[in-house]
Amino acid sequence: MNIIRSKDFTASRAWGALPVANMRGITTRLHWTDQPYKWHVNDGEEVFAVLDGRVEMRYRDGGGQCSTVLEAGDIFFAGEGCEHLAVPLGVARVLVVEAEGSV
């Protein structure tokens, strides 16, 4: 058993991660960040849950770029092939569930 207090987690660099679990090739990691990630497409699907802070999620849908602000408690699902970019608005802590080894 393990209890993680997400608000206490920090990392030495943006998008630093604390591994939470690996369940048959599906990883769950807690990320701390204060900087944008990069435009990318995951190797499979991804669940992105904001635990603390705010994150602007930009994604490309049908040839156009869209954007939405995720608040603490909000979840973003990136289906296979969904190009996206996470931009924290200040410090954020995010729980990411994805295939092991995904970008």
QUIDA-V218711 format. One record per backbone hydrogen bond with DSSP energy under -0.5 kcal/mol. CO is the residue of the C=O (numbers start at 1). NH is the residue of the N-H. Records with the same first field share a line. If there is no record, write none. Layout:
CO = NH, NH
This chain:
4 = 6
5 = 8, 9
6 = 9
13 = 16
16 = 32
17 = 19
18 = 30
21 = 28
22 = 24
23 = 26
25 = 27, 100
26 = 23
27 = 98
28 = 20, 21
29 = 31, 96
30 = 18
31 = 94
32 = 15, 16
33 = 92
40 = 84
42 = 44, 81
45 = 99
46 = 78
47 = 97
48 = 50, 76
49 = 51, 95
50 = 73
52 = 93
54 = 89
55 = 57, 70
56 = 58, 87
57 = 68
58 = 85
59 = 61, 66
61 = 64
64 = 61
66 = 59
68 = 57, 70
69 = 71
70 = 55
71 = 74
74 = 50
76 = 48, 78
77 = 79
78 = 46
79 = 82
81 = 83
83 = 60
84 = 40
85 = 58, 87
86 = 37, 88
87 = 56
88 = 90
92 = 33
93 = 51, 52
94 = 31, 96
95 = 49
96 = 29
97 = 47
98 = 27
99 = 102
